Amino acid sequence: MTKARNIIVSLYNNVFVFSAVFFAGLGIAIYILMGKGAASMLSEQMLHREQVITRSGASAIQNFLVIYGNSVSLTAQNDLIVSKNLKEPETILKKLVESFKGTPVSGFLLVDENGKAVLNLNISGQGLLSAESLEDRDYFIWSKTAKSGEVFLGKPVISRLGASKGKMIVPVSSPIFRAGKYAGVLTSAVVLSDLTSGFLNPLKISEKSEVYLIGNDGAIIYSDRFQEPVGKNVFTYLGDNSFLGSKYIKSEVQKALEGKKEGKARVVYPIFDQSGKFLERLVAYAPINLGNGQFWYLAVSTPIKDALIFMAPFYTRQIILTILIFIAILIYSVRFSRTVGFREGHNLYHKENKPQNGA
């Protein structure tokens, strides 16, 4: 019986080791091959999703600015807004501020024909007036030659007055006329951080997704996570901070600005912080038509590793399935080895104890 037991143990161990090695290797191969294909597929799906988000965000921002611009224009044409008695325009603007409560609009500013602010109303109430002249602002310069009803979206600037003071805003303005004579401009502040976050934050793929607004001249107007590139031209910035792949990015940005079309790409560029760490990213962009030949580009960028975090459930299921298959085959192998071992041991035992002839 000793030899039979040894045979059973030997077969049992051999089958166990062979099964463990084989199925461990099979599991690793499945994990790598299927995981790689799934990662590539998911990356493309995430990139498409990001493009849809960017397109929707750009459309929402464009529509909001158009509707809001019309409101500013109609208000500027109201006869009461040009009243020298400031109580009347104050009443109108208070109602307008209330109607846009909870939106990116921070307030309204009434500027006279000399570039001096005469009335400031914002979401916090009536704001303080500054003695500082606003005649250097592009919206004031534009208003002096504009026609009644026209709307102007100025270049993003740091606000000097009101609830938006110190924040990056885009002025939305319309000229004011009194008896057909130029009397100033009604301008309002749309806070860029509120504008983008309100439309995009609920839809961003990851907390590390980056949102950029780029002007049609290549100027980086806004960034939600990094302030270092804001106010700089993207082409100049990439030229002064060149890296492997920066020429490709410049070429893609140039094509996007010239084509005024949406697009998507997988690119690698460094983080805008002290680490300078390079990350592969999924980038989608879409144009925002501001009218009068003005365009912005909304770009959303997400680190690919953050996008692939959605693969965690897939990998978990894959590992669990492999383990279950391994356990099932292992149980079968143990039962098989025991059966074979018992049969071989039984045959060997009877062979060794076979009665001798003539005994």
C-alpha positions as CSV (number, residue, x, y, z in Angstrom):
1,M,0.0,0.0,0.0
2,T,3.0,2.3,0.5
3,K,3.9,2.3,-3.1
4,A,0.2,2.9,-4.1
5,R,0.0,5.8,-1.7
6,N,3.3,7.3,-3.2
7,I,1.9,7.1,-6.7
8,I,-1.3,8.9,-5.6
9,V,0.6,11.6,-3.9
10,S,3.0,12.0,-6.8
11,L,0.2,12.3,-9.4
12,Y,-1.7,14.6,-7.1
13,N,1.3,17.0,-6.8
14,N,2.2,16.9,-10.4
15,V,-1.4,17.7,-11.5
16,F,-1.7,20.4,-8.9
17,V,1.6,22.1,-9.9
18,F,0.9,21.8,-13.6
19,S,-2.7,23.2,-13.2
20,A,-1.4,26.1,-11.0
21,V,1.3,27.1,-13.5
22,F,-0.9,26.7,-16.6
23,F,-3.9,28.6,-15.3
24,A,-1.8,31.3,-13.7
25,G,-0.1,31.9,-17.1
26,L,-3.4,31.7,-18.9
27,G,-4.9,34.2,-16.4
28,I,-2.0,36.6,-16.9
29,A,-2.2,36.3,-20.7
30,I,-6.0,37.0,-20.7
31,Y,-5.5,39.9,-18.3
32,I,-2.9,41.5,-20.5
33,L,-4.4,40.9,-23.9
34,M,-8.0,41.7,-23.1
35,G,-7.0,44.5,-20.8
36,K,-4.9,46.2,-23.4
37,G,-7.7,46.0,-26.0
38,A,-10.3,47.2,-23.4
39,A,-8.0,50.1,-22.4
40,S,-7.7,51.2,-26.0
41,M,-11.4,50.9,-26.6
42,L,-12.3,52.8,-23.4
43,S,-9.8,55.6,-24.2
44,E,-11.5,56.1,-27.5
45,Q,-15.0,56.1,-25.9
46,M,-13.8,58.5,-23.2
47,L,-12.4,60.8,-25.9
48,H,-15.7,60.7,-27.7
49,R,-17.5,61.5,-24.5
50,E,-15.2,64.4,-23.8
51,Q,-15.8,65.8,-27.3
52,V,-19.6,65.6,-26.7
53,I,-19.2,67.4,-23.4
54,T,-17.0,70.1,-24.9
55,R,-19.4,70.6,-27.9
56,S,-22.4,70.9,-25.5
57,G,-20.5,73.3,-23.2
58,A,-19.4,75.5,-26.1
59,S,-22.9,75.6,-27.5
60,A,-24.4,76.4,-24.0
61,I,-21.9,79.2,-23.4
62,Q,-22.5,80.6,-26.9
63,N,-26.3,80.6,-26.5
64,F,-26.0,82.1,-23.0
65,L,-23.9,85.0,-24.3
66,V,-26.2,85.7,-27.2
67,I,-29.3,85.7,-25.1
68,Y,-27.6,87.8,-22.4
69,G,-26.2,90.2,-25.0
70,N,-29.7,90.8,-26.3
71,S,-30.9,91.6,-22.8
72,V,-28.1,94.1,-22.4
73,S,-28.9,95.7,-25.7
74,L,-32.7,96.0,-25.0
75,T,-31.9,97.5,-21.6
76,A,-29.5,100.1,-23.1
77,Q,-32.2,101.2,-25.5
78,N,-34.7,101.8,-22.7
79,D,-35.5,105.5,-22.5
80,L,-35.3,105.4,-18.7
81,I,-31.8,104.1,-18.7
82,V,-30.5,107.4,-20.0
83,S,-32.4,109.5,-17.4
84,K,-30.2,111.9,-15.5
85,N,-32.1,111.0,-12.4
86,L,-30.2,107.9,-11.5
87,K,-33.1,106.4,-9.5
88,E,-34.8,105.3,-12.7
89,P,-31.9,103.4,-14.3
90,E,-31.1,102.0,-10.8
91,T,-34.6,100.5,-10.6
92,I,-34.2,99.0,-14.1
93,L,-30.8,97.5,-13.4
94,K,-31.9,96.1,-10.0
95,K,-34.6,94.1,-11.7
96,L,-32.1,93.0,-14.4
97,V,-29.6,91.8,-11.7
98,E,-32.4,89.9,-10.0
99,S,-33.4,88.2,-13.2
100,F,-29.9,86.9,-13.7
101,K,-29.3,85.8,-10.2
102,G,-27.6,82.4,-10.0
103,T,-25.9,82.9,-13.4
104,P,-22.3,83.9,-14.2
105,V,-23.5,87.6,-14.4
106,S,-22.0,89.6,-11.5
107,G,-23.5,93.0,-12.2
108,F,-24.0,96.1,-14.4
109,L,-22.1,99.3,-14.8
110,L,-23.4,102.5,-16.3
111,V,-20.6,104.6,-17.8
112,D,-21.1,108.1,-19.1
113,E,-19.7,109.6,-22.3
114,N,-16.5,110.6,-20.5
115,G,-15.7,107.1,-19.4
116,K,-16.7,107.6,-15.8
117,A,-18.8,105.0,-13.9
118,V,-22.0,106.7,-12.6
119,L,-23.9,103.6,-11.4
120,N,-22.7,100.2,-10.3
121,L,-25.2,97.5,-9.4
122,N,-24.2,93.9,-8.7
123,I,-25.4,90.7,-7.1
124,S,-24.4,92.1,-3.7
125,G,-26.4,95.3,-4.1
126,Q,-25.3,98.7,-5.1
127,G,-21.6,98.7,-5.5
128,L,-19.1,101.5,-4.8
129,L,-18.0,103.7,-7.6
130,S,-14.4,104.3,-8.5
131,A,-12.8,107.6,-9.6
132,E,-10.6,105.6,-11.9
133,S,-11.5,106.3,-15.6
134,L,-12.7,103.4,-17.8
135,E,-12.0,105.2,-21.1
136,D,-9.1,102.8,-21.8
137,R,-11.4,99.8,-21.8
138,D,-12.0,98.3,-25.2
139,Y,-15.8,98.3,-24.7
140,F,-15.8,102.0,-24.0
141,I,-13.6,102.8,-27.1
142,W,-15.9,100.6,-29.2
143,S,-19.1,102.2,-27.9
144,K,-18.2,105.7,-29.1
145,T,-18.6,104.6,-32.7
146,A,-21.2,101.9,-32.3
147,K,-24.8,102.1,-33.3
148,S,-27.8,101.7,-31.0
149,G,-28.7,98.0,-30.4
150,E,-25.2,96.7,-31.2
151,V,-23.6,94.4,-28.7
152,F,-19.9,94.0,-27.9
153,L,-18.0,91.2,-26.1
154,G,-14.8,92.7,-24.9
155,K,-11.6,91.0,-24.3
156,P,-11.4,89.2,-20.9
157,V,-10.0,91.5,-18.2
158,I,-9.5,91.6,-14.5
159,S,-12.5,93.5,-13.1
160,R,-11.8,96.8,-11.3
161,L,-15.3,97.3,-9.7
162,G,-18.2,95.5,-8.1
163,A,-18.7,92.0,-6.9
164,S,-16.4,90.7,-9.6
165,K,-13.5,92.9,-8.6
166,G,-10.2,91.0,-9.0
167,K,-11.8,88.2,-11.1
168,M,-11.4,87.5,-14.8
169,I,-14.5,88.7,-16.6
170,V,-15.7,89.3,-20.1
171,P,-17.6,92.6,-20.5
172,V,-20.8,92.5,-22.5
173,S,-21.7,96.0,-23.6
174,S,-24.2,98.1,-25.6
175,P,-24.0,101.9,-26.3
176,I,-26.5,104.4,-24.8
177,F,-27.9,107.3,-26.7
178,R,-29.9,110.3,-25.4
179,A,-31.9,112.1,-28.0
180,G,-29.8,110.5,-30.7
181,K,-26.6,111.7,-29.1
182,Y,-24.0,109.3,-27.6
183,A,-24.4,109.3,-23.8
184,G,-22.2,106.4,-22.7
185,V,-22.3,102.7,-22.5
186,L,-24.1,100.0,-20.4
187,T,-21.7,97.2,-19.6
188,S,-21.9,94.1,-17.5
189,A,-19.5,91.5,-16.1
190,V,-19.7,87.8,-16.9
191,V,-17.3,86.0,-14.6
192,L,-15.4,83.4,-16.7
193,S,-14.8,81.0,-13.8
194,D,-18.6,80.9,-13.2
195,L,-19.4,80.7,-16.9
196,T,-17.3,77.6,-17.5
197,S,-17.9,75.9,-14.2
198,G,-21.6,76.3,-14.4
199,F,-21.9,74.6,-17.7
200,L,-19.0,72.1,-17.5
201,N,-18.2,71.1,-13.9
202,P,-21.2,68.7,-13.6
203,L,-20.1,66.9,-16.8
204,K,-16.3,66.7,-16.4
205,I,-14.8,63.2,-16.6
206,S,-12.4,63.7,-13.7
207,E,-11.6,66.3,-11.0
208,K,-8.3,66.7,-12.8
209,S,-9.9,67.6,-16.1
210,E,-8.6,71.0,-17.2
211,V,-10.8,73.6,-18.9
212,Y,-9.3,76.3,-21.2
213,L,-10.7,79.2,-23.2
214,I,-8.5,80.3,-26.1
215,G,-9.1,83.3,-28.2
216,N,-9.0,83.2,-32.0
217,D,-5.6,84.9,-31.9
218,G,-4.2,82.1,-29.7
219,A,-4.4,84.0,-26.4
220,I,-5.1,81.7,-23.4
221,I,-8.0,83.6,-21.9
222,Y,-8.9,81.3,-19.0
223,S,-7.8,78.1,-17.2
224,D,-9.7,76.6,-14.3
225,R,-6.7,74.8,-12.7
226,F,-3.5,76.5,-13.7
227,Q,-3.0,80.3,-13.8
228,E,0.5,80.2,-15.1
229,P,-0.3,80.2,-18.8
230,V,-3.3,82.6,-18.6
231,G,-2.8,85.8,-20.5
232,K,-0.1,84.3,-22.7
233,N,-0.3,83.4,-26.4
234,V,-0.3,79.6,-26.8
235,F,2.2,79.7,-29.7
236,T,4.6,82.0,-27.8
237,Y,4.2,79.9,-24.7
238,L,5.0,76.7,-26.4
239,G,7.9,78.3,-28.2
240,D,9.4,79.6,-24.9
241,N,8.7,76.3,-23.1
242,S,9.4,73.8,-25.8
243,F,9.4,70.1,-25.1
244,L,9.2,66.9,-27.1
245,G,5.9,67.1,-29.0
246,S,5.3,70.8,-28.6
247,K,5.7,71.4,-32.3
248,Y,2.9,68.9,-32.9
249,I,0.6,70.6,-30.4
250,K,1.3,74.0,-32.0
251,S,0.4,72.6,-35.4
252,E,-2.8,71.1,-34.1
253,V,-3.8,74.3,-32.4
254,Q,-3.1,76.3,-35.5
255,K,-5.2,74.0,-37.6
256,A,-8.1,74.3,-35.1
257,L,-8.0,78.1,-35.0
258,E,-7.9,78.3,-38.8
259,G,-10.6,75.7,-39.4
260,K,-13.0,76.9,-36.7
261,K,-14.1,73.3,-36.2
262,E,-14.3,71.0,-33.3
263,G,-11.8,68.1,-32.8
264,K,-10.1,65.7,-30.5
265,A,-6.7,64.3,-29.9
266,R,-4.4,62.3,-27.6
267,V,-1.4,64.4,-26.7
268,V,1.3,64.5,-24.1
269,Y,2.4,67.7,-22.4
270,P,3.7,68.7,-19.0
271,I,1.7,69.8,-16.0
272,F,1.7,73.6,-15.4
273,D,3.2,73.3,-12.0
274,Q,6.7,73.0,-10.5
275,S,6.9,69.3,-11.1
276,G,6.7,69.6,-14.9
277,K,5.5,66.0,-15.0
278,F,4.5,64.8,-18.5
279,L,1.1,63.1,-18.8
280,E,-0.8,61.7,-21.7
281,R,-4.1,63.4,-22.1
282,L,-7.4,63.2,-23.9
283,V,-8.1,66.6,-25.4
284,A,-11.4,67.8,-27.0
285,Y,-12.1,71.3,-28.3
286,A,-15.0,73.2,-29.9
287,P,-15.4,76.8,-31.2
288,I,-17.6,79.4,-29.6
289,N,-18.9,82.0,-32.1
290,L,-19.2,85.4,-30.4
291,G,-20.2,87.3,-33.5
292,N,-18.4,90.1,-35.3
293,G,-15.7,87.7,-36.4
294,Q,-14.8,86.9,-32.8
295,F,-14.2,83.3,-31.7
296,W,-13.2,81.5,-28.6
297,Y,-12.2,77.9,-28.3
298,L,-13.3,75.8,-25.4
299,A,-10.8,72.9,-24.7
300,V,-11.2,70.2,-22.1
301,S,-8.2,68.0,-21.2
302,T,-8.3,64.9,-19.0
303,P,-5.3,62.7,-18.0
304,I,-5.8,59.4,-19.6
305,K,-5.1,57.5,-16.4
306,D,-8.1,59.3,-14.8
307,A,-10.2,58.3,-17.8
308,L,-9.2,54.7,-17.5
309,I,-10.2,54.5,-13.8
310,F,-13.6,53.5,-15.2
311,M,-11.9,50.2,-16.2
312,A,-11.6,49.1,-12.6
313,P,-14.9,47.2,-12.6
314,F,-13.8,45.4,-15.8
315,Y,-10.5,44.3,-14.4
316,T,-12.2,43.2,-11.2
317,R,-14.7,41.0,-13.1
318,Q,-11.9,39.7,-15.3
319,I,-9.8,38.7,-12.3
320,I,-12.8,37.1,-10.5
321,L,-13.7,35.1,-13.6
322,T,-10.1,33.8,-14.0
323,I,-9.9,32.8,-10.3
324,L,-13.3,31.0,-10.6
325,I,-12.1,29.1,-13.7
326,F,-8.8,28.2,-12.0
327,I,-10.6,26.9,-8.9
328,A,-13.1,24.8,-11.0
329,I,-10.3,23.2,-13.1
330,L,-8.2,22.7,-10.0
331,I,-11.0,20.8,-8.3
332,Y,-11.5,18.7,-11.4
333,S,-7.8,18.0,-11.6
334,V,-7.6,16.9,-7.9
335,R,-10.6,14.6,-8.4
336,F,-9.1,13.2,-11.6
337,S,-5.6,12.7,-10.0
338,R,-7.2,10.9,-7.0
339,T,-9.2,8.6,-9.3
340,V,-6.2,7.8,-11.5
341,G,-3.9,7.4,-8.6
342,F,-6.3,5.1,-6.8
343,R,-6.6,3.0,-10.0
344,E,-2.9,2.8,-10.6
345,G,-2.2,2.0,-6.9
346,H,-4.9,-0.7,-6.9
347,N,-3.4,-2.3,-10.0
348,L,0.1,-2.2,-8.6
349,Y,-1.0,-3.6,-5.3
350,H,-2.7,-6.6,-7.0
351,K,0.3,-7.1,-9.2
352,E,2.7,-7.2,-6.3
353,N,0.5,-9.5,-4.3
354,K,-0.5,-11.9,-7.1
355,P,-0.3,-15.5,-5.9
356,Q,2.7,-17.5,-7.3
357,N,2.1,-20.6,-9.4
358,G,2.2,-23.8,-7.3
359,A,1.8,-21.9,-4.1
